[in-house]
Amino acid sequence: MIRWVLALLCLATMGQAQVSFDPERSAVRDGWWKLEVTLGLSEIVPYRVFTLDAPRRLVLDFEVADIAGLDPDAMLSGDRATAVRFGPLRPGWSRMVIDLAEPLIIAEAGMAAHPDGAALSLVLEQASEVEFAAASGAPPDPGWEVVTGFDSQEAAQIARSEDFVVVIDPGHGGIDPGANQGGIKEADLMLLLAAELAVSLNEVPKVRAVLTRSGDVFVPLSARLTIARQVGADLMISLHADALETDAARGASVYTLAPDGGNAASQRIVERHERGDLLAGVDLDAAEDRVATALMDLARAQTGPAARRFADALATAMATQGVPMNSRPRREGQFAVLTAADFPSVLVEVGFLSNADDRAFLANPEGRQKIIAAMTSTVALLAR
């Protein structure tokens, strides 16, 4: 049985042109007691393939491969695979994730030349739950680590400065696009809002804004906290725009850490926002602080109230600026990005992409400017 496949090929053509997928030669279909995956490419590329458990999924990574031309629904045929998703993983690499309905382990995998370029063929065979769990896991190759921190020299320079450092964390990115409603992708919209907010904050004397990501790349939750620590964050603001099954929910809300996990609704939102780490195979437990509980509690005795004061002031400022607010604008939840004990942090749901009015407000630069004005004025007060 093949546990994982790693094929890093040294090709002279790499980097010269974007490799594309051929939808006509790409399919995920059931076979006789097996799952068959065929992907047509314009040329042979470095790739790797492996499975991950809880939830069960097949992961395929490709270098310089443009997956935009593929239709995930059109690729699927049968019951052994339930969904296909894809997107950029890190600069120069794309990832495809295939959700598996049952334990299936890699039996055959190979890429070969094809008259139209190249083809990757995979065969996954049925296995027991124990066999699947034993066969799953990413290849032990440190060169495949996702973005895990900020440039060390620049981070040290920021940390040594006397500036009030605000880390702006645009949610999602890369393989984890977040909500997608009305042609608006949460990851893209939050990156735009974060960049606009950074410009505004950097105009405040003695305030320095730092983004956890500056492009459409995947950054694990634990790495977002690492970046904040590297730059000596005085405050962290995580930005999201949720989507629900109906358009009834609307308006912005500001979250701080819930010591008991929060209510059921908050927990569902946590699960939606943190699913990206599961898609990319990152252990969500790594997002938790690895500091003695007593020391964390001592630190939170200061940072916890500071976060709540900032959240209260921000919710008020947003309402004053005319930002549509949720009926409960102040909420609590156990988001991983709120677990740091060494600096105050808030998560702002700026609205619901599933609500047409919220979506129109967030897509409008004038609407976003109201959010930015509220955040900037509240940060300015805290930074005094």
KOLMAR-260300 format. One record per atom (N, C-alpha, C): residue in three letters; x, y, z. Coordinates in steps of 0.1 Angstrom, whole numbers, plus 5000, padded with zeros to 4 digits. Example, Ala and Ser with C-alpha at 12.3 -4.5 7.8 and 13.67 -1.06 7.14 Angstrom:
2
ALA513249435078;ALA512349555078;ALA513249675078;SER512849785071;SER513749895071;SER512950005079;
***
This chain:
384
MET500849885000;MET500050005000;MET500950135000;ILE500550234993;ILE501250354992;ILE500750455003;ARG501650495012;ARG501150585023;ARG501050725017;TRP502050765010;TRP502050895003;TRP502950894991;VAL502750984982;VAL503650994970;VAL504151134969;LEU505451144968;LEU506151274966;LEU506951264954;ALA506651354944;ALA507451354931;ALA507851494928;LEU509051524933;LEU509551664931;LEU510551644919;LEU510151694907;LEU510951674895;LEU511751794892;CYS512951784888;CYS513751894884;CYS513651914869;LEU512852004866;LEU512552024851;LEU513052164847;ALA513652164836;ALA514152294831;ALA513052394827;THR511852334824;THR510852424820;THR510052494832;MET510352454844;MET509652504855;MET509852654856;GLY508752724859;GLY508852874861;GLY508652954848;GLN508752884836;GLN508652954824;GLN507152984820;ALA506252904824;ALA504852924820;ALA503952854831;GLN502752914832;GLN501852854842;GLN501252724836;VAL501352614844;VAL500852484840;VAL499352484842;SER498552434833;SER497052434834;SER496552294834;PHE495352284839;PHE494652154839;PHE493652144828;ASP493452024823;ASP492452004812;ASP491151944817;PRO490052024818;PRO488851974823;PRO488351844816;GLU488551834803;GLU488051724796;GLU488751594800;ARG489951604805;ARG490751484809;ARG490851464824;SER489951534832;SER490051534846;SER488751484852;ALA488851384861;ALA487651314867;ALA487951254880;VAL486951244888;VAL487051174901;VAL485851074901;ARG486050944899;ARG484950854896;ARG485150724904;ASP484050664907;ASP484050534913;ASP484550424903;GLY485250324909;GLY485650214901;GLY485050084908;TRP485549964904;TRP485049844911;TRP485749834924;TRP485049864935;TRP485649864949;TRP486849954950;LYS486850064943;LYS487950164944;LYS487450294939;LEU488350394941;LEU488150534936;LEU489250564926;GLU488950614914;GLU489950654904;GLU489950804902;VAL491150864902;VAL491351004900;VAL492251024888;THR491751094878;THR492551124867;THR492551274865;LEU493751334863;LEU493951474861;LEU494751504849;GLY494251574839;GLY495051604827;GLY495751744829;LEU497051754826;LEU497751874828;LEU498451904814;SER498852034813;SER499552074801;SER500952024800;GLU501551994812;GLU502851934812;GLU503151864825;ILE504251784826;ILE504551724839;ILE505051824849;VAL504551814861;VAL504951904872;VAL505351834884;PRO506151894893;PRO506351834907;PRO504951824914;TYR504751724921;TYR503451704929;TYR503751614941;ARG502751614949;ARG502751514960;ARG501251484963;VAL501051364968;VAL499751304971;VAL499751234984;PHE498751254993;PHE498651185005;PHE497151195010;THR496851115021;THR495551115027;THR495651175041;LEU494551235046;LEU494451285059;LEU493151235065;ASP493151215079;ASP492051155086;ASP491351265094;ALA490051235097;ALA489251325106;ALA489151465102;PRO488551505091;PRO487751415083;PRO488651345072;ARG488151245066;ARG488951165056;ARG488951245043;ARG490151265038;ARG490351335025;ARG491651305018;LEU491651315005;LEU492751294997;LEU493351434993;VAL494651454995;VAL495251584992;VAL496251574981;LEU496151664971;LEU497051664960;LEU497651804958;ASP498951814958;ASP499651944957;ASP500451944944;PHE500352064937;PHE501052074924;PHE501852204924;GLU502952204918;GLU503752324916;GLU503252404903;VAL503252534904;VAL502852624893;VAL501752574885;ALA500652524891;ALA499552474884;ALA498252554886;ASP497652604875;ASP496452684875;ASP495252594875;ILE494552584886;ILE493352494887;ILE492052574884;ALA492152694880;ALA490952774878;ALA490052724868;GLY490552654858;GLY489652604847;GLY488852474851;LEU489052424862;LEU488352294866;LEU487052334873;ASP486052254870;ASP484752264877;ASP484552144886;PRO484652164900;PRO484652054909;PRO483351964908;ASP482252024905;ASP480951944904;ASP481051854892;ALA481551914881;ALA481651834868;ALA482651714869;MET483651724878;MET484651624880;MET484051504887;LEU483151524896;LEU482651414905;LEU481651324898;SER481951194900;SER480951084895;SER481050964904;GLY479950934911;GLY479950824921;GLY479750874935;ASP479950784944;ASP479550814958;ASP480850804968;ARG481950754963;ARG483050744972;ARG483750874975;ALA483650974966;ALA484151104969;ALA482951194969;THR482851284979;THR481651364981;THR481851514977;ALA483151564976;ALA483351704972;ALA484751714968;VAL484951814959;VAL486351854955;VAL486452004956;ARG487552044962;ARG487852194964;ARG489352214961;PHE489652334957;PHE491052364953;PHE491252514954;GLY492552544955;GLY492952684955;GLY494452694958;PRO495052814958;PRO496452834961;PRO496752794975;LEU497952724977;LEU498352684990;LEU499452774996;ARG500352804987;ARG501552894991;ARG502052944977;PRO502853044977;PRO503353094965;PRO503952984956;GLY503452974944;GLY503952874935;GLY503352734936;TRP502452714945;TRP501852584947;TRP500352594948;SER499652494943;SER498252484944;SER497852354951;ARG496652354957;ARG496252224964;ARG494852194960;MET494652064958;MET493252004956;MET492951914967;VAL491751924973;VAL491351834984;VAL490051764979;ILE490051634980;ILE488951544977;ILE488451484990;ASP487151514994;ASP486551455005;ASP486151315002;LEU486451225011;LEU486251085009;LEU485051035018;ALA484150955012;ALA482950915020;ALA483250785028;GLU484450725025;GLU484750595032;GLU486250585033;PRO486850495041;PRO488250475041;PRO488850425028;LEU489650495022;LEU490350465009;LEU491750495010;ILE492650405007;ILE494050435007;ILE494650424994;ILE495750504992;ILE496450514978;ILE497050384975;ALA496650314964;ALA497250194959;ALA498150214947;GLU497850314939;GLU498650344927;GLU498650494925;ALA499750544921;ALA499850694918;ALA501050714908;GLY500850794898;GLY501850824889;GLY501550924879;MET502551004874;MET502351104864;MET503151064852;ALA502551074840;ALA503251034828;ALA502951134817;ALA503751124807;ALA503551214795;ALA502251164788;HIS501651264781;HIS500351234774;HIS500451314761;PRO499751264750;PRO499751344738;PRO499351484739;ASP498551514749;ASP498151654752;ASP498851724763;GLY499951664768;GLY500751714778;GLY501151614788;ALA500351594799;ALA500751504809;ALA499451454816;ALA499451344824;ALA498351294831;ALA498751244844;LEU498051274855;LEU498251214868;LEU497151114871;SER497450984874;SER496450884876;SER496650824890;LEU495550824897;LEU495550764911;LEU494450654912;VAL494750554920;VAL493750454924;VAL493750444939;LEU492650454945;LEU492450434959;LEU491650314962;GLU492050224970;GLU491350104973;GLU490750104987;GLN489650034989;GLN488950025002;GLN489849975013;ALA489650025025;ALA490449975036;ALA489649995049;SER490149935060;SER489449955072;SER489750095078;GLU489050135088;GLU489350265094;GLU490650265101;VAL491050145106;VAL492450145113;VAL493550155102;GLU493350085091;GLU494350085080;GLU494350235074;PHE493250295073;PHE493250435067;PHE494050525076;ALA493750515089;ALA494350605099;ALA495850585099;ALA496250465098;ALA497750425098;ALA498450475085;ALA497650475074;ALA498250515062;ALA498250665059;SER497550745068;SER497350885065;SER498450965072;GLY498651085066;GLY499651175071;GLY500451245060;ALA500851365062;ALA501651435052;ALA503051385052;PRO503751385040;PRO505151345040;PRO505951425049;PRO506951365056;PRO507851435065;PRO508851515058;ASP508451625052;ASP509351705044;ASP509251845048;PRO510251905056;PRO510152035061;PRO510052145051;GLY510452115038;GLY510352205028;GLY508952235023;TRP507952155028;TRP506552175025;TRP505752255035;GLU506452305045;GLU505752385055;GLU505052505049;VAL503852535054;VAL503152655049;VAL503752775056;VAL503252885052;VAL503753015058;VAL503553005073;THR504653025080;THR504653005095;THR505153125102;GLY505553235096;GLY506053355103;GLY506353465094;PHE506753575101;PHE507053695094;PHE508553695092;ASP509053785082;ASP510453795080;ASP511153835093;SER512053755098;SER512653765111;SER513253895114;GLN514053955104;GLN514754075106;GLN513654195107;GLU512754195098;GLU511754295098;GLU510854285111;ALA510554165115;ALA509754145127;ALA510454195139;ALA511754175140;ALA512554215152;ALA512554375152;GLN512754435140;GLN512754575139;GLN511454635144;ILE510354575140;ILE508954625144;ILE508854605159;ALA509254495164;ALA509054465178;ALA509854555187;ARG511054605182;ARG511954695190;ARG511454835190;SER510554865180;SER510055005179;SER509155045191;GLU508955175192;GLU508055215203;GLU506655235197;ASP506355195185;ASP505055205179;ASP504055105186;PHE502855145186;PHE501755065190;PHE501454965178;VAL501754845179;VAL501654745168;VAL500354675168;VAL499554705157;VAL498254635154;VAL498454535144;VAL498254405147;VAL498254305137;VAL496854285132;ILE496754305118;ILE495454285112;ILE495454145105;ASP494454065108;ASP494453935103;ASP493253905094;PRO493453925081;PRO492353895071;PRO492053745071;GLY490853705075;GLY490553565076;GLY490653485063;HIS490953355065;HIS490953265053;HIS492153295044;GLY492053235031;GLY493053255022;GLY493553135016;GLY493953135003;GLY494553014996;GLY493452904995;ILE493852785000;ILE492952664999;ILE491752685007;ASP491652785016;ASP490552815025;ASP489952945021;PRO489052945011;PRO488453075006;PRO487453135015;GLY486953065025;GLY485853115034;GLY484553115027;ALA483653205031;ALA482353215025;ALA482453265010;ASN481453225002;ASN481453264988;ASN479953294985;GLN479553414984;GLN478153454981;GLN478053564971;GLY477153564962;GLY476953674953;GLY478153714945;GLY479053614942;GLY480253644935;GLY481353714943;ILE481153714956;ILE482153774965;ILE482753664974;LYS484053654974;LYS484753554982;LYS485253614995;GLU484953555006;GLU485353615019;GLU486853645020;ALA487653555016;ALA489153565017;ALA489553695010;ASP489053714998;ASP489453834989;ASP488953964996;LEU487753965000;LEU487154085006;LEU487854125019;MET488154025027;MET488754055040;MET490254105037;LEU490854055027;LEU492254105024;LEU492154245019;LEU491154285011;LEU490954415007;LEU490654515019;LEU489754465027;LEU489454545039;LEU490654565048;ALA491454455050;ALA492654465058;ALA493654565053;ALA493854555039;ALA494854655033;ALA494354795035;GLU493054825033;GLU492554955035;GLU492655005049;LEU492454915058;LEU492554945073;LEU494054975076;ALA494954895071;ALA496354915074;ALA496855055069;VAL496355105058;VAL496655235053;VAL496155345062;SER494955325067;SER494355425076;SER495155425090;LEU495455305095;LEU496055295108;LEU497455355108;ASN498155335097;ASN499555375095;ASN499655535095;GLU498455595093;GLU498455745093;GLU498255795107;VAL497955705117;VAL497855755131;VAL499255755137;PRO499655865143;PRO501055875149;PRO501355765159;LYS502455705157;LYS502955595166;LYS502155475166;VAL501455445155;VAL500755325153;VAL501355255140;ARG501555125141;ARG502155045130;ARG501254925128;ALA500754915115;ALA499854805112;ALA500654695105;VAL500454565108;VAL501054455102;VAL499954355098;LEU500054305085;LEU499054205081;LEU499654065082;THR498753965086;THR499253825087;THR499353765073;ARG498753815063;ARG498953775049;ARG498653895040;SER499453905029;SER499354015020;SER498853965006;GLY498553835005;GLY498053774992;GLY497153664995;ASP496753594984;ASP495753484986;ASP496553354988;VAL497053345001;VAL497853235005;VAL497253175018;PHE497453055021;PHE496952985033;PHE497953015044;VAL497453065055;VAL498253085067;VAL497553015079;PRO498152915085;PRO497452835096;PRO497152935107;LEU496152895115;LEU495852975127;LEU496952995136;SER497752895139;SER498852905148;SER499852995143;ALA500053005130;ALA501053095124;ALA500653235125;ARG499353255124;ARG498853395126;ARG499253455140;LEU499153365150;LEU499553405164;LEU501053425164;THR501753335158;THR503253345157;THR503653475152;ILE503053515140;ILE503353645134;ILE503153755144;ALA501953755151;ALA501653855161;ALA502753865172;ARG503153755176;ARG504253755187;ARG505553805181;GLN505853765169;GLN507153805163;GLN507253955162;VAL506154025159;VAL506254165158;VAL505954245170;GLY505754165181;GLY505454235194;GLY504054305194;ALA503054235190;ALA501754295188;ALA501254355201;ASP500654465200;ASP499854525212;ASP498354505210;LEU497954465198;LEU496554435196;LEU496454355183;MET495554255183;MET495254175171;MET493754185167;ILE493554225154;ILE492154235149;ILE491954135138;SER491154035140;SER490853935129;SER489553965122;LEU489553965109;LEU488454015101;LEU487753895094;HIS486453885095;HIS485653785088;HIS484353845083;ALA483753765074;ALA482353805070;ALA481653665067;ASP480853625076;ASP480253495076;ASP479153475066;ALA478753355064;ALA477553325055;ALA476753215061;LEU475453235062;LEU474553125068;LEU473653075057;GLU472952975060;GLU472052905051;GLU470953005046;THR470553095055;THR469453195051;THR470053335052;ASP469253425047;ASP469753565047;ASP469153645058;ALA468553575068;ALA467953645079;ALA468953715088;ALA470053655091;ALA471053715099;ALA471753825092;ARG472053935099;ARG472754045093;ARG473454125103;GLY474354215099;GLY474954305108;GLY476254265114;ALA477154355118;ALA478454335123;ALA478354295138;SER479354225142;SER479554195157;SER480954175160;VAL481354195172;VAL482754195177;VAL482854085188;TYR483753995185;TYR483953875194;TYR485153895203;THR485053855216;THR486253835224;THR486153685229;LEU487253645236;LEU487353505239;LEU486353465250;ALA485653345247;ALA484753295257;ALA485453185265;PRO485453205278;PRO486253105287;PRO485552965287;ASP484252965283;ASP483552835284;ASP483152785270;GLY483652845259;GLY483352805246;GLY482252875239;GLY481452955247;GLY480353035241;GLY479152945238;ASN478153005232;ASN476852935229;ASN477052845216;ALA475952775213;ALA476052685202;ALA476252755189;ALA475552875187;ALA475752945175;ALA477152995173;SER477753045184;SER479153085183;SER480052965179;GLN479752855185;GLN480652735182;GLN480552695167;ARG479352705161;ARG479152675147;ARG479952765138;ILE480052895142;ILE480852995135;ILE482252965136;VAL482752925148;VAL484152885150;VAL484452775141;GLU483652675140;GLU483952555132;GLU484052595117;ARG483152685113;ARG483252725098;ARG484552805096;HIS484852895105;HIS486052975102;HIS487352895104;GLU487352785111;GLU488552715114;GLU488652585106;ARG487752565097;ARG487752445088;ARG488952445079;GLY489452565075;GLY490652575066;GLY491852495071;ASP492052495084;ASP493252425089;ASP493052275087;LEU491852225088;LEU491652085086;LEU491852055071;LEU491352145062;LEU491552125048;LEU493052115044;ALA493852195050;ALA495252195047;ALA496052095055;GLY495352025064;GLY496051925072;GLY496851975083;VAL496552085088;VAL497252145100;VAL496452105112;ASP497252065123;ASP496652025135;ASP496152145142;LEU494752155144;LEU494252275151;LEU494652285165;ASP495152185172;ASP495652195185;ASP496852275186;ALA497552285175;ALA498752375175;ALA498452515176;ALA497152555175;ALA496852695176;ALA496752735191;GLU496752645200;GLU496652675214;GLU497952715219;ASP497952805229;ASP499152845236;ASP499752725243;ARG501052715242;ARG501752605249;ARG502452665261;VAL501752735269;VAL502352795281;VAL501652745293;ALA502252735305;ALA501652685317;ALA500352755319;THR499352685323;THR497952745325;THR498052865335;ALA498752845345;ALA498852955355;ALA499353085350;LEU500453075341;LEU500953185335;LEU500053255325;MET499353165318;MET498353225308;MET497253295315;ASP496753235326;ASP495653305334;ASP496153435339;LEU497453445344;LEU497953565349;LEU498053675338;ALA498453635326;ALA498553725315;ALA497253775311;ARG496253685310;ARG494953715306;ARG494153805316;ALA494653805328;ALA494053905338;ALA494254045333;GLN495254065324;GLN495354205319;GLN494854215304;THR495254115296;THR494854125282;THR493454095280;GLY492754015288;GLY491353975286;GLY490454105288;PRO490654175299;PRO489854295301;PRO490154405290;ALA491454415286;ALA491754505276;ALA491054475263;ALA490954345259;ALA490254305247;ALA488854345248;ARG488254315259;ARG486754345261;ARG486454495261;ARG487354575267;ARG487154715266;ARG487254765252;PHE488254715244;PHE488454755230;PHE487154715222;ALA486754585224;ALA485554535217;ALA484354615220;ASP484154655232;ASP482954735236;ASP483054875229;ALA484154935229;ALA484355065223;ALA484255055208;LEU484754945202;LEU484654935187;LEU483254915183;ALA482454825190;ALA481054805186;ALA480254935187;THR480555025197;THR479855155198;THR480255245186;ALA481555245183;ALA482055335173;ALA481555295159;MET481455165157;MET480855115144;MET479455155142;ALA478655145153;ALA477255185153;ALA477155335150;THR478055415157;THR478055555155;THR478355595141;GLN479255525134;GLN479655555121;GLN478555505111;GLY477555435115;GLY476455395106;GLY476755255100;VAL477555175106;VAL477755045102;VAL476554955106;PRO475954885097;PRO474854795102;PRO475354695112;MET474654695124;MET475154605135;MET474154495137;ASN474654385142;ASN473854265146;ASN473054305158;SER471954235160;SER471154255172;SER471854225185;ARG472954145184;ARG473854125195;ARG475254165190;PRO475654285191;PRO476854335185;PRO478154285193;ARG477954245205;ARG479054195213;ARG478854055217;ARG479753975212;ARG479653825214;ARG480953765219;GLU480853635223;GLU482053565228;GLU482153435220;GLY483353385218;GLY483553255212;GLY484953205214;GLN485253075212;GLN486553025214;GLN487253005201;PHE487453115194;PHE488253115181;PHE489753105185;ALA490453025177;ALA491853005179;ALA492653135179;VAL492253235171;VAL493053355170;VAL492753445182;LEU491853405191;LEU491653485203;LEU492253425215;THR492953315214;THR493453235225;THR494853285231;ALA495453375224;ALA496753425229;ALA496553505242;ALA497453475251;ALA497353535264;ALA498253665265;ASP499153685256;ASP500153785258;ASP499753915251;PHE498653925244;PHE498154055238;PHE496654045236;PRO495954155237;PRO494554155235;PRO494154125220;SER493054055218;SER492654025204;SER491154025203;VAL490654065192;VAL489254055189;VAL489054005175;LEU487853945173;LEU487453895160;LEU486253975156;VAL486354035144;VAL485154125139;VAL484554055128;GLU483254015130;GLU482453975118;GLU481854105113;VAL482354145101;VAL481954275096;VAL480554275090;GLY479954155088;GLY478654135082;GLY478453995077;PHE477353975071;PHE477053835066;PHE476953845051;LEU477853775044;LEU477853765029;LEU476553705024;SER475853625033;SER474653565029;SER473453655029;ASN473653775034;ASN472653885034;ASN472853985023;ALA471954005015;ALA472154095003;ALA472554235007;ASP471854285018;ASP472154425022;ASP473554435028;ASP473954335036;ASP475354335041;ASP476354325030;ARG476054235021;ARG476954215009;ARG477154345001;ALA476054414999;ALA476254534991;ALA476954644999;PHE476754645012;PHE477454745021;PHE478954715021;LEU479354595022;LEU480754555023;LEU481454565009;ALA480754544998;ALA481354564985;ALA481554704981;ASN480854794988;ASN480954944985;ASN482055004993;PRO483055074986;PRO484155134993;PRO483655235004;GLU482555295002;GLU482055395012;GLU481555315025;GLY481055195023;GLY480655115034;GLY481855065042;ARG482855015035;ARG484054975042;ARG484755085049;GLN484655205043;GLN485255325050;GLN484655355063;LYS483355325065;LYS482755345078;LYS483355245088;ILE483555125084;ILE484155025093;ILE485555065097;ILE486355115087;ILE487755155089;ILE487855275098;ALA486955365096;ALA486955485104;ALA486655455119;ALA485755365121;ALA485455315135;ALA486655245141;MET487255155134;MET488455085139;MET489655175141;THR489855265132;THR490955365133;THR490855455146;SER489655505148;SER489455595159;SER489555515172;THR489055395173;THR489155315185;THR490555275188;VAL491355235178;VAL492755205180;VAL493555335184;ALA493155445179;ALA493855575182;ALA493655605197;LEU492455575202;LEU492255595217;LEU493055505225;LEU493155375221;LEU493855275229;LEU495355295228;ALA495855355217;ALA497255375215;ALA497855495223;ARG496955575228;ARG497455705235;ARG498255665248;
***
